[in-house]
Amino acid sequence: MPFYWDFDQVNRILRFRLQGRITDEELQDCYREAAEVAPAVKPRAGIMDLSDVVSLDVSRQTVSALAKRAPIFPDHERPRIVIASSTLVLGIMRMFLAEGEATRPNLYVVQTPEAAWAILGVKDVQFEPYNKK
């Protein structure tokens, strides 16, 4: 599985991390699963960490279609952050940001975890694996 979940109980941050080579199908699967997991843990913020992605082989059509779907967090005030360290992944996620900005006003695309923590106003994160039941 190219993605997994973890959760910081204290700061109520849900993070899903993708790794390796990610295809259209895997990105769509991850988005679908996120829509199931997020309501179960009721996070105050969500992070998609793409730091360990070596190849993001997704089409513009898939990125656009996901950006046009209903947000995983219906509350527009809830922060969502994408960590994209490589230039290619950063560009693709900025496309997602631009296409989804109307329904995701608190979506940020950053290059480092530290930038994400700064946006969320947290200094100490303690993520633990989260397993769907």
N, C-alpha and C positions, 0 to 999 in steps of 0.2 A: 504494500500500500504506500503510495507516494506522499501521503499526508497523515498527520496525527494531531491530536488535540491535547492541550493542557490548560490548566485554570489556576489563577491566583485567587485564593479564597479571600484573603485580606483586602486586596484592592478590587476584587470582583472583575477581573479581566480574563476574558476567554481568548485564547490564542490558538490558531491553527497554523501549523507549519507544513509547508510543502517542500519536498526535496527531490533531487535528481532531475529527470526529464519529465516534463509535464505536457500532456497533450490536451486537445480540446475536450475529449471525453473525461479525462481525469479532473480537469478544472470544473466542468459541469457537475461531475459527481461530488466534488468537494463543496461546491455552492449548495447543491441539494442537501447534503448532509449537514452543512452549517445551518440551514433553515430548520432542521430538526433539533440540533444540539443547543443552539442559542436560547430558545424558549425554556428548555429544561433547566439551564443553570442561571438564567436571569442576570446576565452580566451587566455591568455599568458601561463597559467598553469592549470592543472587539479588535483583535489584531490578526491580520493575515501576514505571516512571516515567510517571505520568499528568499531569504538569505541563502538557503541551501539548494536553491534551484540552479541547475547547471544548464538547462535548456528549457525554454518556454515555447514549445511548438504549438502555438494556438493561433487560430485565424482571427482576423479583424472582425469577421461576422460573429464569432463566438464571444469575443470581448464585448462587442456592441450589444448582442442579445442579452448577456448577463447584466450589463449596465442598465438595460431597459426593464429588467425584471424588478419586481417589488423588492425593496431592501430586506435583508435578513432581520435587521432591527427596525420595526415600524416607527419607533420613536426617533424623529429627526434630530433630536438634541444629543442622542447617544453618540459618542465619538467612535469612529472606525478608522483604523490605521493600517496601511499596507507598508511593510518594510521590504524594499526592493533595492538590494545593494548593487546589482550589476546594471550597466547602462541600458542594455536591451530590455531587461525586465522592467526597469524604471520607466522606459518609454511606453511599453505596453500598458502598464498600470496607470500612467498619466492619461492615456487614451480612455481607459475605463473611468477615471476621475472626471474627465471632461464630458463624457457621454452620460454619466450618471449624476451630475452635480445637482440637478433639479430635485432628485429624491434622496440625495445623500449630502446635505450641506456640511456635515461634520466629518467628511472623509478626507483623510490626509495621506499623502504618499511621501514617505521619507526613506532615507538610505541607511539609517542605523537604528538599532534598538534604543540607543540613548536619546535620539530625537523623539522616538515614540514615547518614552518615559517622560520627557520634558513636556510634551503636549498634554499628557494625562496627569501631570503634576505628581508623579510618584518617583521615589528614589530607590526603594527596595522592593524588588519583585520576587515572589516565591512561587514559581509555577510548579504544579504537580500534574502528572498525567491524568487525563480525564478519559474514562472509558464509557462509551454509550451503553446504556442498559437495554 
